[in-house]
Amino acid sequence: MAKLIVECEEEDFDVSPLEQYAAAGVDSDAPLAAELIFTGAEDIRALNARERGKDAVTDVLSFPNLDGIRGKAIRRADFPYDEDEGGNLFLGSVVICRERAAEQAEEYGHSLRRELYYLAVHGICHLLGYDHETEEDKAQMRAREEAILAKMGIGRDA
C-alpha cells in the first residue's frame, strides 16, 4: 500500500485515518501527498464558478494533479515533475465546504464528522483517478469510498 501524506491546516480535523486508509490498494514506489482545504460557502462558490463554470455552492471540489493513474501502479519515473519539496508525488488538492457539509449531514441524518470524512475520501478518490460519470464508474467509486470509510470505522450512523 502506498504511503499517503495529507496536508491540512485545520487543527480540528484529524487526517491520520485518511493517511492510513485512503490509499488502500494503491501501488506506488514513492510516497503520495494530497492537500485538504476547508472553506466557506462563498469561497467554494467562487472557486466552482471560476474552475467549472458553475456559479453554485458545492460540497467538495477536487483538483487532480496526476493523469491516468486509476488502478495503475504509480511510478516516480512517470511523473518526474510532480514531486513536492519532500520528494512525495503530489496527487492534488481537495476543497471542502464546511457549511454545505453541515447541511448535508443534517439532510442525510448522520454526523458532521461522517460527512466531512466522506467528502475527504470522495475527493481523494477523485485525485486517484476515480469518477462518477457513468453508472459503472459511480458504482466502483462508491464501493471504494464505503470500503475506506469502513476501514476507518466511520459508518452511516457515525
Steps between C-alpha positions, in 0.01 A plus 500: 500500500622846414588744773268802494577835662206738535583864562225689681522824695180430699612397848160352587501252212699180554657394170656182640207271399527633145875448497456146629219380273419730205775359279416137578584278207701768319842385377759777502877505523489849654303652785188682382383839625167680488383837622170534691348847533186603687316811390170682522204513265592819317859394439404159361227661288757736347745214446228284342403788268858574400619141453186320382274776370235414761399797713369297795608386844620140493619262770839394366729581210800290397793613293700193390861553407590160349320367193426140409581340836174325587572136575859525375832482676621854567870532423713800585675471163167559322447832682845659530363854531225427754702460818449740787788640704495185719544263205136386509292470184232769525156354425316833516267705717160440656287796611207439736226746593430462872162675473373271224637197685302598811182540292551159337573328831166623632323414175641144493456444874859434597773689682703788364809289573374227266414749226838675518689170479273380219571817300874471567503136387286589197745774405804277544334236282473766229871579545569128444312509171153380603190677376124456479427593140347161413296266715782242493758759605266632769449150642876436511568836665222454759626152585852637553370787713291272720787250541737777612245649739435153644873451561499839671210386721270769361161357409185683401397519865829660608 
